[in-house]
Amino acid sequence: MNPNQSLSKFIWNGNLLKAAVVIFALILFGISTTFAQSLSRIERGQAKDMLNAVRNEIKNKYYDPTFRGLDLEARFRIAEEKLDKAVTLGQAFGIIAQAVLELNDSHTTLDLLQK
């Protein structure tokens, strides 16, 4: 049997498809476990730094210095307390995004996927 025939037989027997599915599943498993790992002390500190940077940007650049009557410091203090309890990096990003969303203003957005 020549090598081309054995490769063809391998493909048509469904082995290649099975191998591709197994490899894809392993890649997905690796990605999902990476995102599910708990926050390290350094990552939690970085998330808090990010939250403070967002707070400062809003304080310094928001068009309404009274923030439409909202207590900006209280909202961000609550977000910081939630960051202390966050388990994953995804949760930390969600907490930061939620602090911005709670301003309920189309002028404030958080883009975590900047280029």
Backbone as JSON Lines, residues from 0, in Angstrom:
{"i":0,"aa":"M","n":[0.86,-1.17,0.0],"ca":[0.0,0.0,0.0],"c":[0.91,1.23,0.0]}
{"i":1,"aa":"N","n":[0.65,2.18,-0.93],"ca":[1.5,3.37,-0.96],"c":[1.0,4.39,0.06]}
{"i":2,"aa":"P","n":[1.84,5.39,0.43],"ca":[1.48,6.36,1.47],"c":[0.21,7.15,1.15]}
{"i":3,"aa":"N","n":[-0.02,7.47,-0.13],"ca":[-1.22,8.23,-0.49],"c":[-2.48,7.44,-0.23]}
{"i":4,"aa":"Q","n":[-2.45,6.13,-0.47],"ca":[-3.62,5.3,-0.22],"c":[-3.9,5.18,1.27]}
{"i":5,"aa":"S","n":[-2.85,5.06,2.08],"ca":[-3.09,4.92,3.51],"c":[-3.61,6.23,4.1]}
{"i":6,"aa":"L","n":[-3.14,7.4,3.59],"ca":[-3.68,8.68,4.05],"c":[-5.13,8.81,3.64]}
{"i":7,"aa":"S","n":[-5.43,8.44,2.41],"ca":[-6.8,8.51,1.92],"c":[-7.7,7.61,2.75]}
{"i":8,"aa":"K","n":[-7.23,6.41,3.05],"ca":[-8.0,5.47,3.87],"c":[-8.21,6.04,5.27]}
{"i":9,"aa":"F","n":[-7.18,6.68,5.82],"ca":[-7.26,7.3,7.15],"c":[-8.33,8.38,7.16]}
{"i":10,"aa":"I","n":[-8.34,9.22,6.13],"ca":[-9.31,10.32,6.06],"c":[-10.72,9.78,5.9]}
{"i":11,"aa":"W","n":[-10.91,8.84,4.99],"ca":[-12.26,8.35,4.71],"c":[-12.81,7.46,5.81]}
{"i":12,"aa":"N","n":[-11.99,6.93,6.65],"ca":[-12.49,6.12,7.76],"c":[-13.02,7.0,8.89]}
{"i":13,"aa":"G","n":[-12.89,8.3,8.75],"ca":[-13.39,9.21,9.78],"c":[-12.39,9.49,10.87]}
{"i":14,"aa":"N","n":[-11.2,8.92,10.77],"ca":[-10.19,9.12,11.8],"c":[-9.71,10.56,11.85]}
{"i":15,"aa":"L","n":[-9.57,11.19,10.69],"ca":[-9.12,12.57,10.66],"c":[-10.16,13.47,11.32]}
{"i":16,"aa":"L","n":[-11.41,13.22,11.04],"ca":[-12.48,14.01,11.65],"c":[-12.47,13.82,13.17]}
{"i":17,"aa":"K","n":[-12.32,12.6,13.61],"ca":[-12.26,12.33,15.05],"c":[-11.07,13.03,15.69]}
{"i":18,"aa":"A","n":[-9.93,12.97,15.01],"ca":[-8.72,13.63,15.54],"c":[-8.93,15.13,15.61]}
{"i":19,"aa":"A","n":[-9.56,15.71,14.59],"ca":[-9.8,17.16,14.57],"c":[-10.74,17.55,15.7]}
{"i":20,"aa":"V","n":[-11.76,16.75,15.95],"ca":[-12.71,17.05,17.02],"c":[-12.01,16.99,18.38]}
{"i":21,"aa":"V","n":[-11.17,15.99,18.56],"ca":[-10.44,15.86,19.83],"c":[-9.49,17.04,20.03]}
{"i":22,"aa":"I","n":[-8.77,17.42,18.99],"ca":[-7.85,18.56,19.09],"c":[-8.63,19.83,19.39]}
{"i":23,"aa":"F","n":[-9.74,20.05,18.7],"ca":[-10.57,21.24,18.93],"c":[-11.08,21.26,20.37]}
{"i":24,"aa":"A","n":[-11.52,20.12,20.87],"ca":[-12.02,20.05,22.25],"c":[-10.91,20.36,23.25]}
{"i":25,"aa":"L","n":[-9.72,19.87,23.0],"ca":[-8.59,20.15,23.9],"c":[-8.24,21.63,23.9]}
{"i":26,"aa":"I","n":[-8.28,22.25,22.74],"ca":[-8.01,23.69,22.65],"c":[-9.06,24.47,23.42]}
{"i":27,"aa":"L","n":[-10.32,24.12,23.21],"ca":[-11.41,24.8,23.93],"c":[-11.27,24.61,25.44]}
{"i":28,"aa":"F","n":[-10.94,23.42,25.85],"ca":[-10.77,23.14,27.28],"c":[-9.64,23.99,27.85]}
{"i":29,"aa":"G","n":[-8.55,24.09,27.11],"ca":[-7.41,24.89,27.56],"c":[-7.77,26.36,27.68]}
{"i":30,"aa":"I","n":[-8.52,26.88,26.73],"ca":[-8.94,28.28,26.77],"c":[-9.9,28.51,27.93]}
{"i":31,"aa":"S","n":[-10.86,27.63,28.1],"ca":[-11.85,27.84,29.16],"c":[-11.23,27.75,30.54]}
{"i":32,"aa":"T","n":[-10.26,26.86,30.73],"ca":[-9.65,26.77,32.06],"c":[-8.74,27.96,32.32]}
{"i":33,"aa":"T","n":[-8.18,28.53,31.27],"ca":[-7.35,29.73,31.44],"c":[-8.19,30.87,31.96]}
{"i":34,"aa":"F","n":[-9.39,31.06,31.4],"ca":[-10.25,32.16,31.83],"c":[-10.91,31.88,33.18]}
{"i":35,"aa":"A","n":[-10.99,30.64,33.57],"ca":[-11.67,30.3,34.81],"c":[-10.74,30.3,36.02]}
{"i":36,"aa":"Q","n":[-9.44,30.5,35.79],"ca":[-8.52,30.48,36.91],"c":[-8.78,31.67,37.82]}
{"i":37,"aa":"S","n":[-8.53,31.47,39.1],"ca":[-8.82,32.53,40.06],"c":[-7.81,33.67,39.94]}
{"i":38,"aa":"L","n":[-8.26,34.84,40.38],"ca":[-7.44,36.04,40.31],"c":[-6.23,35.94,41.23]}
{"i":39,"aa":"S","n":[-5.1,36.33,40.72],"ca":[-3.92,36.42,41.58],"c":[-3.96,37.78,42.29]}
{"i":40,"aa":"R","n":[-3.11,37.94,43.26],"ca":[-3.03,39.21,43.99],"c":[-2.65,40.34,43.03]}
{"i":41,"aa":"I","n":[-1.75,40.04,42.11],"ca":[-1.31,41.05,41.13],"c":[-2.45,41.44,40.2]}
{"i":42,"aa":"E","n":[-3.19,40.44,39.68],"ca":[-4.3,40.73,38.78],"c":[-5.39,41.54,39.49]}
{"i":43,"aa":"R","n":[-5.65,41.21,40.76],"ca":[-6.66,41.97,41.51],"c":[-6.2,43.42,41.67]}
{"i":44,"aa":"G","n":[-4.93,43.61,41.94],"ca":[-4.38,44.96,42.04],"c":[-4.47,45.71,40.72]}
{"i":45,"aa":"Q","n":[-4.2,45.02,39.63],"ca":[-4.31,45.65,38.31],"c":[-5.76,46.02,38.01]}
{"i":46,"aa":"A","n":[-6.7,45.17,38.4],"ca":[-8.12,45.47,38.19],"c":[-8.52,46.71,38.99]}
{"i":47,"aa":"K","n":[-8.02,46.82,40.22],"ca":[-8.32,48.0,41.04],"c":[-7.69,49.26,40.44]}
{"i":48,"aa":"D","n":[-6.49,49.12,39.91],"ca":[-5.86,50.25,39.23],"c":[-6.69,50.7,38.03]}
{"i":49,"aa":"M","n":[-7.21,49.71,37.29],"ca":[-8.05,50.01,36.13],"c":[-9.32,50.73,36.58]}
{"i":50,"aa":"L","n":[-9.93,50.24,37.64],"ca":[-11.15,50.87,38.17],"c":[-10.87,52.32,38.57]}
{"i":51,"aa":"N","n":[-9.75,52.55,39.25],"ca":[-9.4,53.91,39.66],"c":[-9.13,54.8,38.45]}
{"i":52,"aa":"A","n":[-8.51,54.26,37.41],"ca":[-8.25,55.04,36.2],"c":[-9.57,55.43,35.52]}
{"i":53,"aa":"V","n":[-10.51,54.49,35.49],"ca":[-11.82,54.78,34.9],"c":[-12.53,55.85,35.73]}
{"i":54,"aa":"R","n":[-12.51,55.71,37.04],"ca":[-13.14,56.7,37.92],"c":[-12.54,58.1,37.68]}
{"i":55,"aa":"N","n":[-11.22,58.17,37.61],"ca":[-10.56,59.46,37.41],"c":[-10.89,60.07,36.05]}
{"i":56,"aa":"E","n":[-10.95,59.24,35.01],"ca":[-11.32,59.74,33.68],"c":[-12.72,60.34,33.71]}
{"i":57,"aa":"I","n":[-13.65,59.63,34.36],"ca":[-15.03,60.13,34.42],"c":[-15.08,61.41,35.24]}
{"i":58,"aa":"K","n":[-14.41,61.41,36.39],"ca":[-14.41,62.61,37.24],"c":[-13.86,63.82,36.5]}
{"i":59,"aa":"N","n":[-12.81,63.64,35.74],"ca":[-12.13,64.75,35.09],"c":[-12.75,65.17,33.76]}
{"i":60,"aa":"K","n":[-13.46,64.26,33.08],"ca":[-13.91,64.56,31.73],"c":[-15.42,64.49,31.5]}
{"i":61,"aa":"Y","n":[-16.17,64.06,32.49],"ca":[-17.62,63.95,32.31],"c":[-18.22,65.34,32.16]}
{"i":62,"aa":"Y","n":[-19.19,65.46,31.25],"ca":[-19.73,66.78,30.91],"c":[-20.48,67.44,32.06]}
{"i":63,"aa":"D","n":[-20.98,66.67,33.0],"ca":[-21.76,67.23,34.11],"c":[-20.99,67.0,35.42]}
{"i":64,"aa":"P","n":[-20.43,68.05,36.01],"ca":[-19.62,67.88,37.23],"c":[-20.4,67.31,38.41]}
{"i":65,"aa":"T","n":[-21.74,67.37,38.37],"ca":[-22.53,66.79,39.46],"c":[-22.94,65.35,39.14]}
{"i":66,"aa":"F","n":[-22.54,64.86,37.96],"ca":[-22.85,63.49,37.52],"c":[-24.34,63.19,37.58]}
{"i":67,"aa":"R","n":[-25.12,64.21,37.2],"ca":[-26.6,64.09,37.17],"c":[-27.14,63.67,38.53]}
{"i":68,"aa":"G","n":[-26.48,64.1,39.6],"ca":[-26.96,63.82,40.95],"c":[-26.52,62.47,41.51]}
{"i":69,"aa":"L","n":[-25.76,61.71,40.77],"ca":[-25.3,60.4,41.25],"c":[-24.09,60.56,42.15]}
{"i":70,"aa":"D","n":[-23.98,59.71,43.13],"ca":[-22.81,59.7,44.0],"c":[-21.75,58.8,43.36]}
{"i":71,"aa":"L","n":[-20.9,59.41,42.55],"ca":[-19.9,58.67,41.8],"c":[-18.96,57.91,42.72]}
{"i":72,"aa":"E","n":[-18.51,58.56,43.79],"ca":[-17.57,57.9,44.71],"c":[-18.19,56.66,45.36]}
{"i":73,"aa":"A","n":[-19.46,56.76,45.74],"ca":[-20.12,55.61,46.36],"c":[-20.23,54.44,45.38]}
{"i":74,"aa":"R","n":[-20.56,54.74,44.13],"ca":[-20.68,53.67,43.13],"c":[-19.35,52.97,42.92]}
{"i":75,"aa":"F","n":[-18.28,53.75,42.83],"ca":[-16.98,53.14,42.61],"c":[-16.43,52.47,43.87]}
{"i":76,"aa":"R","n":[-16.83,52.93,45.03],"ca":[-16.45,52.26,46.27],"c":[-17.09,50.87,46.33]}
{"i":77,"aa":"I","n":[-18.35,50.79,45.93],"ca":[-19.05,49.5,45.89],"c":[-18.36,48.57,44.89]}
{"i":78,"aa":"A","n":[-17.99,49.12,43.74],"ca":[-17.3,48.31,42.73],"c":[-15.97,47.79,43.27]}
{"i":79,"aa":"E","n":[-15.26,48.61,44.02],"ca":[-13.99,48.17,44.59],"c":[-14.2,47.05,45.61]}
{"i":80,"aa":"E","n":[-15.26,47.15,46.4],"ca":[-15.57,46.07,47.35],"c":[-15.9,44.78,46.61]}
{"i":81,"aa":"K","n":[-16.61,44.9,45.48],"ca":[-16.92,43.71,44.69],"c":[-15.66,43.11,44.09]}
{"i":82,"aa":"L","n":[-14.7,43.96,43.71],"ca":[-13.43,43.44,43.17],"c":[-12.7,42.61,44.21]}
{"i":83,"aa":"D","n":[-12.85,42.96,45.48],"ca":[-12.22,42.18,46.54],"c":[-12.76,40.76,46.59]}
{"i":84,"aa":"K","n":[-13.98,40.57,46.12],"ca":[-14.63,39.26,46.17],"c":[-14.62,38.54,44.82]}
{"i":85,"aa":"A","n":[-14.15,39.2,43.76],"ca":[-14.14,38.6,42.42],"c":[-13.26,37.36,42.41]}
{"i":86,"aa":"V","n":[-13.7,36.36,41.68],"ca":[-13.0,35.09,41.62],"c":[-12.17,34.97,40.33]}
{"i":87,"aa":"T","n":[-12.69,35.53,39.24],"ca":[-12.0,35.41,37.95],"c":[-11.74,36.79,37.36]}
{"i":88,"aa":"L","n":[-10.87,36.82,36.39],"ca":[-10.56,38.06,35.69],"c":[-11.79,38.56,34.93]}
{"i":89,"aa":"G","n":[-12.57,37.63,34.4],"ca":[-13.81,38.0,33.71],"c":[-14.78,38.71,34.64]}
{"i":90,"aa":"Q","n":[-14.89,38.22,35.87],"ca":[-15.74,38.89,36.85],"c":[-15.23,40.28,37.16]}
{"i":91,"aa":"A","n":[-13.92,40.43,37.27],"ca":[-13.33,41.73,37.57],"c":[-13.64,42.73,36.45]}
{"i":92,"aa":"F","n":[-13.49,42.3,35.2],"ca":[-13.82,43.17,34.08],"c":[-15.3,43.52,34.08]}
{"i":93,"aa":"G","n":[-16.13,42.55,34.41],"ca":[-17.57,42.79,34.48],"c":[-17.93,43.81,35.54]}
{"i":94,"aa":"I","n":[-17.27,43.76,36.67],"ca":[-17.53,44.7,37.77],"c":[-17.15,46.12,37.34]}
{"i":95,"aa":"I","n":[-16.01,46.25,36.67],"ca":[-15.58,47.56,36.19],"c":[-16.56,48.09,35.15]}
{"i":96,"aa":"A","n":[-16.95,47.24,34.22],"ca":[-17.91,47.65,33.19],"c":[-19.25,48.03,33.81]}
{"i":97,"aa":"Q","n":[-19.69,47.29,34.82],"ca":[-20.97,47.58,35.48],"c":[-20.94,48.95,36.15]}
{"i":98,"aa":"A","n":[-19.81,49.32,36.75],"ca":[-19.69,50.63,37.39],"c":[-19.92,51.74,36.38]}
{"i":99,"aa":"V","n":[-19.45,51.55,35.16],"ca":[-19.65,52.54,34.1],"c":[-21.1,52.49,33.59]}
{"i":100,"aa":"L","n":[-21.61,51.29,33.4],"ca":[-22.98,51.14,32.9],"c":[-24.02,51.75,33.85]}
{"i":101,"aa":"E","n":[-23.75,51.69,35.14],"ca":[-24.71,52.21,36.12],"c":[-24.87,53.72,36.04]}
{"i":102,"aa":"L","n":[-23.96,54.4,35.32],"ca":[-24.15,55.83,35.09],"c":[-25.33,56.06,34.15]}
{"i":103,"aa":"N","n":[-25.7,55.01,33.41],"ca":[-26.86,55.05,32.52],"c":[-26.78,56.24,31.57]}
{"i":104,"aa":"D","n":[-25.65,56.35,30.91],"ca":[-25.41,57.48,30.02],"c":[-24.72,56.98,28.76]}
{"i":105,"aa":"S","n":[-25.23,57.38,27.61],"ca":[-24.66,56.91,26.35],"c":[-23.28,57.5,26.07]}
{"i":106,"aa":"H","n":[-22.88,58.53,26.82],"ca":[-21.58,59.15,26.62],"c":[-20.46,58.39,27.33]}
{"i":107,"aa":"T","n":[-20.8,57.47,28.2],"ca":[-19.79,56.72,28.95],"c":[-19.83,55.27,28.53]}
{"i":108,"aa":"T","n":[-18.72,54.81,28.0],"ca":[-18.58,53.4,27.61],"c":[-17.22,52.92,28.07]}
{"i":109,"aa":"L","n":[-17.09,51.63,28.16],"ca":[-15.82,51.02,28.55],"c":[-15.46,50.0,27.48]}
{"i":110,"aa":"D","n":[-14.33,50.22,26.82],"ca":[-13.86,49.33,25.77],"c":[-12.63,48.6,26.27]}
{"i":111,"aa":"L","n":[-12.8,47.37,26.69],"ca":[-11.68,46.59,27.23],"c":[-10.84,45.94,26.13]}
{"i":112,"aa":"L","n":[-11.3,46.04,24.9],"ca":[-10.6,45.38,23.8],"c":[-9.95,46.4,22.87]}
{"i":113,"aa":"Q","n":[-9.29,47.38,23.44],"ca":[-8.62,48.38,22.62],"c":[-7.45,47.76,21.89]}
{"i":114,"aa":"K","n":[-7.13,48.36,20.73],"ca":[-6.03,47.87,19.91],"c":[-4.71,48.35,20.45]}
